[in-house]
Amino acid sequence: MTTTEVKKSPNYFRVAWQGALAAGLCLGLPAGLLLWLILFRRINHSVFVELLINFLQANGLFSIYILVVSSILWSYLLGRISGYRPWWRIAVASAVGILAAWFSPLSNIDGILYEYRPTLPVHLNYIGSMIGLIGSVTLFVGLAYGLILRSAKAALALGLTTSFVSVLSLLLTIWVFDTLGVRVGMGNLAMPRVTAAGLLTSAIMGGMVLGVGFSRFVWKERSQSLSQVQEGD
Protein backbone atom coordinates (compact mmCIF):
# COMPACT_ATOMS: atom_id res chain seq x y z
CA MET A 1 0.00 0.00 0.00
CA THR A 2 1.47 3.35 -1.01
CA THR A 3 1.67 6.50 1.11
CA THR A 4 -1.14 8.07 -0.89
CA GLU A 5 -3.39 5.04 -0.34
CA VAL A 6 -2.74 5.08 3.40
CA LYS A 7 -3.55 8.78 3.74
CA LYS A 8 -6.75 8.41 1.79
CA SER A 9 -9.64 7.21 3.93
CA PRO A 10 -11.25 4.02 2.53
CA ASN A 11 -14.64 4.09 0.87
CA TYR A 12 -16.69 2.55 3.66
CA PHE A 13 -19.80 2.28 1.51
CA ARG A 14 -17.88 0.04 -0.87
CA VAL A 15 -16.41 -1.90 2.05
CA ALA A 16 -19.89 -2.37 3.53
CA TRP A 17 -21.60 -3.82 0.48
CA GLN A 18 -18.61 -5.93 -0.51
CA GLY A 19 -18.31 -7.29 3.03
CA ALA A 20 -22.03 -8.06 3.13
CA LEU A 21 -21.95 -9.84 -0.23
CA ALA A 22 -18.82 -11.83 0.59
CA ALA A 23 -20.16 -12.91 3.99
CA GLY A 24 -23.51 -13.90 2.57
CA LEU A 25 -21.97 -16.06 -0.15
CA CYS A 26 -19.02 -17.49 1.79
CA LEU A 27 -20.55 -17.83 5.27
CA GLY A 28 -24.33 -17.51 5.24
CA LEU A 29 -25.05 -19.97 2.44
CA PRO A 30 -22.53 -22.64 3.53
CA ALA A 31 -23.71 -22.37 7.15
CA GLY A 32 -27.22 -23.33 6.04
CA LEU A 33 -26.20 -25.78 3.33
CA LEU A 34 -28.12 -28.72 4.83
CA LEU A 35 -31.22 -26.58 5.25
CA TRP A 36 -31.08 -25.27 1.69
CA LEU A 37 -30.75 -28.85 0.44
CA ILE A 38 -33.82 -29.87 2.46
CA LEU A 39 -35.79 -26.99 0.96
CA PHE A 40 -34.54 -27.79 -2.54
CA ARG A 41 -35.61 -31.41 -2.10
CA ARG A 42 -39.17 -30.23 -1.68
CA ILE A 43 -39.03 -28.50 -5.07
CA ASN A 44 -37.08 -31.08 -7.04
CA HIS A 45 -36.38 -34.53 -5.64
CA SER A 46 -32.93 -35.81 -6.58
CA VAL A 47 -31.07 -38.95 -5.54
CA PHE A 48 -27.82 -36.98 -5.27
CA VAL A 49 -29.42 -34.33 -3.06
CA GLU A 50 -30.97 -37.05 -0.91
CA LEU A 51 -27.56 -38.66 -0.44
CA LEU A 52 -26.03 -35.33 0.56
CA ILE A 53 -28.80 -34.67 3.06
CA ASN A 54 -28.46 -38.12 4.61
CA PHE A 55 -24.68 -37.75 4.81
CA LEU A 56 -24.80 -34.32 6.47
CA GLN A 57 -27.51 -35.40 8.90
CA ALA A 58 -25.50 -38.47 9.90
CA ASN A 59 -22.26 -36.48 10.22
CA GLY A 60 -23.18 -33.20 11.86
CA LEU A 61 -19.61 -31.98 12.25
CA PHE A 62 -19.12 -31.95 8.48
CA SER A 63 -21.42 -28.93 8.25
CA ILE A 64 -19.04 -27.08 10.56
CA TYR A 65 -16.01 -28.22 8.60
CA ILE A 66 -17.65 -26.98 5.39
CA LEU A 67 -18.21 -23.60 7.03
CA VAL A 68 -14.60 -23.46 8.21
CA VAL A 69 -13.31 -24.28 4.71
CA SER A 70 -15.61 -21.72 3.08
CA SER A 71 -14.42 -19.12 5.60
CA ILE A 72 -11.02 -19.30 3.90
CA LEU A 73 -12.52 -17.65 0.82
CA TRP A 74 -14.25 -15.09 3.03
CA SER A 75 -10.93 -14.35 4.71
CA TYR A 76 -9.18 -13.86 1.38
CA LEU A 77 -11.93 -11.50 0.19
CA LEU A 78 -11.89 -9.57 3.47
CA GLY A 79 -8.15 -9.19 3.11
CA ARG A 80 -8.65 -7.72 -0.37
CA ILE A 81 -11.51 -5.50 0.76
CA SER A 82 -9.72 -4.13 3.82
CA GLY A 83 -6.20 -4.04 2.39
CA TYR A 84 -4.92 -6.44 5.06
CA ARG A 85 -2.33 -8.41 3.11
CA PRO A 86 -1.63 -11.40 5.42
CA TRP A 87 -5.15 -12.70 4.81
CA TRP A 88 -4.14 -16.15 6.03
CA ARG A 89 -4.15 -14.74 9.55
CA ILE A 90 -7.80 -13.80 9.03
CA ALA A 91 -8.43 -17.37 7.87
CA VAL A 92 -6.86 -18.81 11.01
CA ALA A 93 -8.78 -16.38 13.21
CA SER A 94 -12.04 -17.24 11.42
CA ALA A 95 -11.51 -20.97 11.85
CA VAL A 96 -10.57 -20.63 15.52
CA GLY A 97 -13.58 -18.40 16.20
CA ILE A 98 -16.04 -20.74 14.48
CA LEU A 99 -14.72 -23.88 16.15
CA ALA A 100 -14.46 -22.21 19.57
CA ALA A 101 -18.09 -21.12 19.35
CA TRP A 102 -19.31 -24.51 18.16
CA PHE A 103 -17.64 -26.38 21.03
CA SER A 104 -18.62 -23.80 23.64
CA PRO A 105 -21.69 -24.16 25.91
CA LEU A 106 -23.33 -21.30 24.02
CA SER A 107 -23.96 -23.59 21.05
CA ASN A 108 -26.02 -25.87 23.30
CA ILE A 109 -28.47 -23.33 24.67
CA ASP A 110 -31.41 -25.41 23.44
CA GLY A 111 -30.23 -28.40 25.49
CA ILE A 112 -29.69 -26.23 28.57
CA LEU A 113 -33.13 -24.63 28.22
CA TYR A 114 -34.79 -28.00 27.75
CA GLU A 115 -33.07 -29.37 30.85
CA TYR A 116 -34.14 -26.53 33.13
CA ARG A 117 -37.33 -25.42 31.34
CA PRO A 118 -38.74 -28.53 29.61
CA THR A 119 -42.16 -26.89 29.23
CA LEU A 120 -40.77 -23.93 27.30
CA PRO A 121 -42.52 -23.59 23.91
CA VAL A 122 -40.53 -24.96 20.99
CA HIS A 123 -40.26 -21.63 19.19
CA LEU A 124 -38.85 -19.89 22.28
CA ASN A 125 -36.34 -22.68 22.83
CA TYR A 126 -35.38 -22.31 19.17
CA ILE A 127 -34.88 -18.56 19.49
CA GLY A 128 -32.64 -19.06 22.52
CA SER A 129 -30.54 -21.67 20.74
CA MET A 130 -30.10 -19.50 17.64
CA ILE A 131 -29.14 -16.45 19.69
CA GLY A 132 -26.52 -18.53 21.48
CA LEU A 133 -25.14 -20.00 18.27
CA ILE A 134 -25.07 -16.85 16.11
CA GLY A 135 -24.05 -14.62 18.99
CA SER A 136 -21.15 -16.83 20.03
CA VAL A 137 -19.78 -17.37 16.52
CA THR A 138 -19.79 -13.67 15.65
CA LEU A 139 -18.44 -12.72 19.07
CA PHE A 140 -15.54 -15.19 18.98
CA VAL A 141 -14.66 -14.39 15.38
CA GLY A 142 -14.66 -10.66 16.12
CA LEU A 143 -12.46 -11.20 19.18
CA ALA A 144 -10.07 -13.32 17.12
CA TYR A 145 -9.83 -10.60 14.46
CA GLY A 146 -8.92 -8.11 17.15
CA LEU A 147 -6.16 -10.41 18.36
CA ILE A 148 -4.50 -10.59 14.93
CA LEU A 149 -4.62 -6.78 14.90
CA ARG A 150 -2.98 -6.88 18.35
CA SER A 151 -5.58 -4.54 19.77
CA ALA A 152 -7.84 -5.23 22.74
CA LYS A 153 -10.00 -2.29 21.68
CA ALA A 154 -10.44 -3.77 18.21
CA ALA A 155 -11.24 -7.20 19.67
CA LEU A 156 -14.00 -5.87 21.91
CA ALA A 157 -15.39 -3.49 19.29
CA LEU A 158 -15.43 -6.07 16.48
CA GLY A 159 -16.76 -8.86 18.67
CA LEU A 160 -19.54 -6.93 20.38
CA THR A 161 -20.78 -4.91 17.40
CA THR A 162 -20.76 -7.85 15.00
CA SER A 163 -22.52 -10.08 17.52
CA PHE A 164 -25.15 -7.45 18.33
CA VAL A 165 -26.00 -6.66 14.70
CA SER A 166 -26.03 -10.33 13.66
CA VAL A 167 -28.35 -11.36 16.51
CA LEU A 168 -30.60 -8.37 15.84
CA SER A 169 -30.84 -9.37 12.16
CA LEU A 170 -31.63 -12.93 13.18
CA LEU A 171 -34.42 -11.84 15.52
CA LEU A 172 -35.86 -9.55 12.86
CA THR A 173 -35.89 -12.43 10.37
CA ILE A 174 -37.62 -14.72 12.87
CA TRP A 175 -40.18 -11.99 13.60
CA VAL A 176 -40.92 -11.46 9.89
CA PHE A 177 -41.52 -15.18 9.39
CA ASP A 178 -43.67 -15.27 12.52
CA THR A 179 -45.88 -12.46 11.22
CA LEU A 180 -46.28 -14.45 8.01
CA GLY A 181 -47.49 -17.45 9.99
CA VAL A 182 -44.25 -19.46 9.75
CA ARG A 183 -43.18 -20.42 13.27
CA VAL A 184 -40.72 -23.13 14.26
CA GLY A 185 -42.56 -26.07 15.78
CA MET A 186 -45.65 -25.71 13.59
CA GLY A 187 -44.46 -28.01 10.79
CA ASN A 188 -44.44 -27.20 7.07
CA LEU A 189 -40.62 -27.06 7.05
CA ALA A 190 -40.74 -23.98 9.26
CA MET A 191 -37.42 -24.72 10.97
CA PRO A 192 -35.26 -25.05 7.83
CA ARG A 193 -36.99 -22.08 6.20
CA VAL A 194 -36.55 -19.74 9.16
CA THR A 195 -33.05 -20.96 10.02
CA ALA A 196 -31.69 -20.82 6.47
CA ALA A 197 -32.97 -17.27 6.04
CA GLY A 198 -31.79 -16.25 9.51
CA LEU A 199 -28.28 -17.55 8.92
CA LEU A 200 -28.10 -15.72 5.61
CA THR A 201 -29.38 -12.35 6.88
CA SER A 202 -27.23 -12.45 10.01
CA ALA A 203 -24.17 -13.29 7.90
CA ILE A 204 -24.89 -10.44 5.49
CA MET A 205 -25.37 -7.84 8.21
CA GLY A 206 -22.56 -9.22 10.35
CA GLY A 207 -20.22 -9.26 7.35
CA MET A 208 -21.07 -5.65 6.61
CA VAL A 209 -20.32 -4.51 10.16
CA LEU A 210 -17.24 -6.70 10.51
CA GLY A 211 -15.89 -5.60 7.14
CA VAL A 212 -16.25 -1.92 7.95
CA GLY A 213 -14.92 -2.29 11.49
CA PHE A 214 -11.95 -4.43 10.50
CA SER A 215 -11.07 -2.10 7.60
CA ARG A 216 -11.26 0.92 9.88
CA PHE A 217 -8.81 -0.57 12.37
CA VAL A 218 -6.46 -1.71 9.58
CA TRP A 219 -6.48 1.76 8.03
CA LYS A 220 -5.98 3.41 11.43
CA GLU A 221 -3.05 1.13 12.28
CA ARG A 222 -1.33 1.80 8.95
CA SER A 223 -1.91 5.53 9.25
CA GLN A 224 -0.26 5.53 12.67
CA SER A 225 2.65 3.47 11.35
CA LEU A 226 3.15 5.88 8.47
CA SER A 227 3.07 8.86 10.81
CA GLN A 228 5.74 7.30 13.01
CA VAL A 229 7.95 6.62 9.98
CA GLN A 230 7.54 10.20 8.76
CA GLU A 231 8.37 11.55 12.22
CA GLY A 232 11.47 9.36 12.32
CA ASP A 233 12.59 10.78 8.97
Phi, psi and omega in degrees: 000129183280169179299320180297319181293325180290318181293328182281125180294139182293156177279098186290336175295317178295317179299320183296309184287328177290320177295319179296316180294315181297317181292321179297317182283319187268341182239310183297311180293312178298326180297327180253026184305311181300320182291320178295323178295319178297319178291321179294325179300328179291330181276315184217105182288132181220139179297320181296315179297320179298319178295319178296317180298313180298320180294314182292325178290326180279340182230078186301326182293338181295330177296323177289320178297321177298318179295319179297316180295317180292336178291343176296317178295319176301318181296319178297315180294320178296323177298319178292319183294316185272342184086011179274105190291316179284069186296339179297333176292323176297320180298316179296316180297320179297313181297316180297317180296316180295313182292321179298319179293318183296322182266008177269161178299338182294337178278357181240033180299323181298319178294320179295316179296320181293326181291319184262338178226069184296340180269002180296133179306148184303316185292330177285321175299319179297315180299316179299317181294321180289323176297316179297317183290306181294317181297319182288318180299310182293325178294311183292322178294316178299318177297319180296322178295323178294326179293320180288340174272357179056047181217118177294324178297316179295320181299312181293317182296312181294316182295311185288316182292318180295317179296316182298311182293320181295315179295320179297319178296320178299312181297322178295320178296315179299319180296318179299313178298322180296319178293337178271003178087013179252102182235135179300133181103353182256007179080197179058038179056034182295318183298308178296326180294310182292318183291316179300315179292320180295318177297321182291312181293321179292326177292319180297309182290320177296321178296323178295311181293317180294321179297314180293314181296315180296317180297323180296317180290323178296314181296319180295318180296318181288328177295318179293321179296319180295320180296321178294321178295317181294322178293325178293326178287000000 
